[in-house]
Amino acid sequence: MTSSGARFPRIARVRARSEFDAVFKQARRTGDPLLSLHWLVSDTPARLGLAVSRKVDPHAVGRNRIKRALREQFRMLRAQLAHGDYVCVARAAAAKADAHALRAAFVNVLHRAGALPPSLANGTMRDEIPSHTDTPASDAG
């Protein structure tokens, strides 16, 4: 049994048909070869709805594997996400993708939609450009 902190709480889910319909009707859509994301901005904390049809995978085991990977990634990112309702619709290619590819595609569409802040770069670029002059620019000339 999992601890209550690791669960996917009911308040973090888009569940009712009317909620899904509202998201599909009014939301911003972003796509990827594995899935599409519909994001409806609201004042409520981030909630996730998943749509994985039998056309994607005729076997329940495969559909549940896709949903499990997406829910896990959402759980890890929920605190960073902009408020609103997110509905992920899996595409046929998702059936052949592994969990890592599904999670990466989900993060990709979240970034493209603008729901996630830009990732922090730990590369060679600095946040600030240091000043190399000791004298003020007004004294230089």
ROBA-578435 format. One line per 3 residues: number of its first residue (from 0); their letters; for each residue x, y, z of N, C-alpha, C. Coordinates in steps of 0.02 Angstrom, whole numbers, padded with zeros to 5 digits. Layout:
BEGIN
NUM = A = X/Y/Z/X/Y/Z/X/Y/Z  ...
***
This chain:
BEGIN
0 = MTS = 00042/-00059/00000/00000/00000/00000/00044/00062/00000  00022/00114/-00037/00062/00175/-00041/00042/00222/00014  00088/00267/00032/00072/00317/00082/00027/00370/00051
3 = SGA = -00010/00405/00093/-00059/00453/00067/-00027/00510/00029  00036/00527/00044/00071/00581/00009/00090/00562/-00062  00095/00497/-00076/00116/00474/-00142/00057/00461/-00187
6 = RFP = -00005/00466/-00161/-00064/00452/-00202/-00080/00510/-00248  -00124/00497/-00293/-00149/00547/-00339/-00218/00567/-00313  -00224/00622/-00274/-00286/00638/-00239/-00343/00656/-00287
9 = RIA = -00404/00647/-00264/-00463/00662/-00305/-00466/00735/-00325  -00442/00779/-00282/-00444/00851/-00299/-00396/00869/-00355  -00350/00824/-00372/-00302/00836/-00425/-00323/00804/-00490
12 = RVR = -00386/00782/-00495/-00410/00747/-00554/-00467/00784/-00588  -00466/00782/-00654/-00524/00803/-00693/-00564/00739/-00701  -00626/00737/-00674/-00662/00674/-00671/-00728/00674/-00708
15 = ARS = -00767/00726/-00701/-00835/00726/-00728/-00835/00739/-00804  -00884/00711/-00837/-00891/00720/-00909/-00896/00795/-00926  -00933/00832/-00885/-00941/00904/-00898/-00875/00941/-00893
18 = EFD = -00831/00919/-00848/-00765/00950/-00842/-00722/00936/-00903  -00724/00873/-00927/-00687/00856/-00987/-00714/00896/-01047  -00780/00900/-01052/-00810/00937/-01108/-00789/01011/-01107
21 = AVF = -00788/01041/-01048/-00767/01111/-01042/-00694/01120/-01065  -00651/01074/-01045/-00581/01078/-01065/-00574/01070/-01140  -00608/01020/-01169/-00602/01010/-01241/-00631/01068/-01281
24 = KQA = -00682/01101/-01254/-00714/01155/-01290/-00675/01221/-01286  -00644/01236/-01229/-00616/01302/-01217/-00540/01304/-01211  -00507/01247/-01206/-00436/01246/-01188/-00390/01260/-01246
27 = RRT = -00329/01277/-01228/-00273/01284/-01274/-00245/01214/-01287  -00229/01198/-01349/-00207/01131/-01366/-00134/01133/-01392  -00095/01085/-01368/-00026/01076/-01391/-00016/01002/-01406
30 = GDP = 00018/00987/-01460/00025/00918/-01480/00096/00893/-01482  00102/00828/-01484/00164/00791/-01488/00146/00726/-01524  00194/00691/-01555/00177/00628/-01587/00146/00576/-01540
33 = LLS = 00162/00579/-01475/00136/00530/-01428/00071/00550/-01395  00059/00616/-01387/00000/00638/-01351/-00016/00710/-01368  -00077/00730/-01352/-00095/00800/-01357/-00117/00824/-01288
36 = LHW = -00104/00887/-01275/-00121/00916/-01211/-00171/00972/-01221  -00224/00970/-01182/-00274/01023/-01181/-00269/01055/-01112  -00256/01121/-01111/-00247/01157/-01048/-00296/01214/-01043
39 = LVS = -00338/01212/-00993/-00386/01264/-00979/-00365/01301/-00917  -00343/01363/-00924/-00320/01403/-00868/-00379/01419/-00822  -00367/01411/-00756/-00418/01428/-00707/-00384/01449/-00642
42 = DTP = -00423/01464/-00591/-00396/01484/-00526/-00380/01426/-00481  -00401/01366/-00500/-00391/01307/-00458/-00322/01278/-00470  -00292/01246/-00420/-00228/01213/-00430/-00233/01161/-00486
45 = ARL = -00176/01144/-00514/-00172/01099/-00571/-00208/01033/-00559  -00249/01014/-00608/-00285/00950/-00606/-00272/00914/-00672  -00270/00848/-00670/-00255/00808/-00730/-00313/00762/-00748
48 = GLA = -00328/00760/-00811/-00375/00712/-00839/-00339/00673/-00894  -00353/00610/-00900/-00320/00568/-00950/-00372/00535/-00995  -00358/00534/-01059/-00400/00500/-01107/-00357/00454/-01149
51 = VSR = -00363/00389/-01137/-00326/00338/-01174/-00377/00288/-01200  -00392/00293/-01263/-00446/00251/-01291/-00422/00182/-01311  -00469/00140/-01328/-00453/00073/-01352/-00419/00075/-01420
54 = KVD = -00428/00130/-01456/-00394/00137/-01520/-00318/00144/-01510  -00299/00172/-01453/-00228/00180/-01437/-00198/00111/-01421  -00231/00074/-01378/-00210/00007/-01360/-00272/-00033/-01341
57 = PHA = -00285/-00088/-01375/-00346/-00127/-01360/-00343/-00163/-01293  -00284/-00167/-01263/-00275/-00203/-01200/-00274/-00154/-01142  -00312/-00169/-01089/-00316/-00126/-01030/-00248/-00117/-00998
60 = VGR = -00207/-00169/-00999/-00140/-00166/-00969/-00099/-00110/-01003  -00102/-00106/-01069/-00065/-00055/-01105/-00092/00015/-01091  -00158/00022/-01090/-00188/00087/-01075/-00170/00110/-01005
63 = NRI = -00173/00064/-00957/-00156/00082/-00888/-00082/00099/-00880  -00038/00068/-00918/00033/00084/-00916/00045/00155/-00939  00011/00176/-00991/00017/00244/-01017/-00007/00294/-00964
66 = KRA = -00065/00280/-00935/-00093/00325/-00885/-00049/00329/-00823  -00021/00273/-00803/00022/00272/-00743/00083/00316/-00753  00114/00312/-00812/00174/00353/-00826/00157/00427/-00826
69 = LRE = 00101/00445/-00857/00081/00516/-00860/00062/00542/-00791  00026/00502/-00752/00006/00524/-00685/00068/00534/-00641  00116/00490/-00646/00177/00496/-00605/00214/00561/-00622
72 = QFR = 00220/00576/-00687/00255/00638/-00706/00216/00699/-00682  00150/00697/-00688/00108/00753/-00664/00117/00762/-00589  00118/00708/-00552/00127/00711/-00479/00192/00747/-00461
75 = MLR = 00245/00732/-00498/00310/00763/-00483/00311/00837/-00502  00272/00857/-00552/00274/00926/-00577/00217/00970/-00552  00169/00942/-00518/00107/00977/-00501/00120/01044/-00465
78 = AQL = 00167/01046/-00419/00180/01107/-00381/00208/01163/-00426  00241/01145/-00480/00271/01194/-00525/00224/01217/-00580  00171/01179/-00592/00126/01194/-00648/00082/01254/-00635
81 = AHG = 00066/01289/-00688/00018/01344/-00685/-00050/01315/-00667  -00092/01355/-00636/-00158/01333/-00617/-00200/01317/-00678  -00244/01268/-00671/-00290/01251/-00724/-00301/01177/-00730
84 = DYV = -00340/01158/-00780/-00356/01088/-00793/-00317/01065/-00854  -00285/01008/-00848/-00244/00979/-00901/-00275/00912/-00921  -00288/00904/-00984/-00313/00839/-01008/-00265/00815/-01061
87 = CVA = -00237/00755/-01050/-00191/00724/-01098/-00230/00671/-01137  -00225/00675/-01202/-00255/00626/-01245/-00199/00587/-01279  -00194/00523/-01264/-00141/00482/-01293/-00156/00467/-01366
90 = RAA = -00103/00463/-01405/-00109/00446/-01476/-00083/00375/-01486  -00096/00347/-01544/-00080/00277/-01558/-00006/00261/-01546  00039/00308/-01560/00111/00295/-01551/00128/00285/-01477
93 = AAK = 00087/00308/-01431/00100/00301/-01360/00100/00228/-01338  00065/00185/-01374/00061/00114/-01356/00129/00080/-01362  00170/00104/-01408/00236/00073/-01418/00292/00109/-01381
96 = ADA = 00277/00166/-01351/00327/00205/-01315/00338/00179/-01244  00399/00185/-01220/00412/00165/-01150/00393/00222/-01104  00395/00209/-01039/00374/00258/-00989/00417/00321/-00992
99 = HAL = 00481/00314/-01004/00526/00372/-01008/00506/00417/-01065  00491/00389/-01123/00471/00429/-01181/00404/00463/-01169  00358/00429/-01135/00293/00459/-01119/00301/00519/-01072
102 = RAA = 00343/00510/-01021/00354/00565/-00973/00389/00624/-01007  00437/00609/-01051/00473/00663/-01087/00425/00700/-01133  00381/00664/-01167/00333/00696/-01212/00285/00741/-01172
105 = FVN = 00265/00718/-01113/00221/00757/-01071/00254/00822/-01049  00316/00818/-01027/00354/00878/-01007/00362/00924/-01067  00376/00896/-01125/00384/00936/-01185/00322/00977/-01201
108 = VLH = 00264/00945/-01200/00202/00982/-01216/00185/01033/-01161  00202/01018/-01099/00191/01067/-01046/00233/01129/-01056  00297/01119/-01075/00341/01176/-01090/00314/01216/-01149
111 = RAG = 00296/01181/-01202/00272/01214/-01263/00208/01253/-01251  00166/01228/-01206/00103/01262/-01190/00115/01323/-01145  00173/01325/-01112/00188/01380/-01066/00164/01366/-00996
114 = ALP = 00146/01304/-00981/00121/01286/-00915/00177/01275/-00864  00236/01260/-00888/00294/01249/-00845/00343/01307/-00855  00373/01331/-00801/00424/01383/-00810/00484/01354/-00846
117 = PSL = 00524/01396/-00880/00583/01370/-00914/00629/01334/-00865  00658/01280/-00889/00702/01241/-00845/00765/01280/-00830  00792/01268/-00771/00853/01302/-00752/00912/01269/-00787
120 = ANG = 00951/01309/-00821/01008/01283/-00857/01069/01281/-00812  01101/01224/-00810/01163/01217/-00772/01222/01213/-00819  01218/01247/-00875/01271/01245/-00925/01323/01297/-00913
123 = TMR = 01352/01322/-00967/01408/01369/-00962/01385/01442/-00961  01321/01454/-00975/01296/01523/-00975/01283/01546/-00904  01299/01610/-00890/01286/01638/-00825/01221/01677/-00826
126 = DEI = 01190/01683/-00768/01128/01723/-00764/01143/01797/-00772  01199/01820/-00743/01218/01890/-00748/01285/01895/-00782  01295/01949/-00818/01360/01962/-00849/01397/02009/-00802
129 = PSH = 01453/01986/-00773/01490/02029/-00726/01524/02086/-00763  01530/02141/-00728/01564/02199/-00756/01639/02191/-00746  01678/02200/-00801/01750/02192/-00797/01787/02258/-00790
132 = TDT = 01751/02313/-00788/01784/02378/-00782/01780/02401/-00710  01834/02431/-00686/01837/02455/-00618/01813/02527/-00612  01813/02563/-00668/01793/02633/-00665/01724/02640/-00696
135 = PAS = 01685/02687/-00672/01619/02700/-00702/01627/02725/-00773  01577/02714/-00815/01579/02734/-00885/01585/02809/-00893  01560/02850/-00846/01564/02923/-00851/01635/02948/-00844
138 = DAG = 01679/02912/-00808/01748/02933/-00798/01793/02911/-00855  01770/02868/-00900/01812/02840/-00952/01831/02891/-01005  01794/02943/-01017/01808/02986/-01073/01817/03054/-01056
***
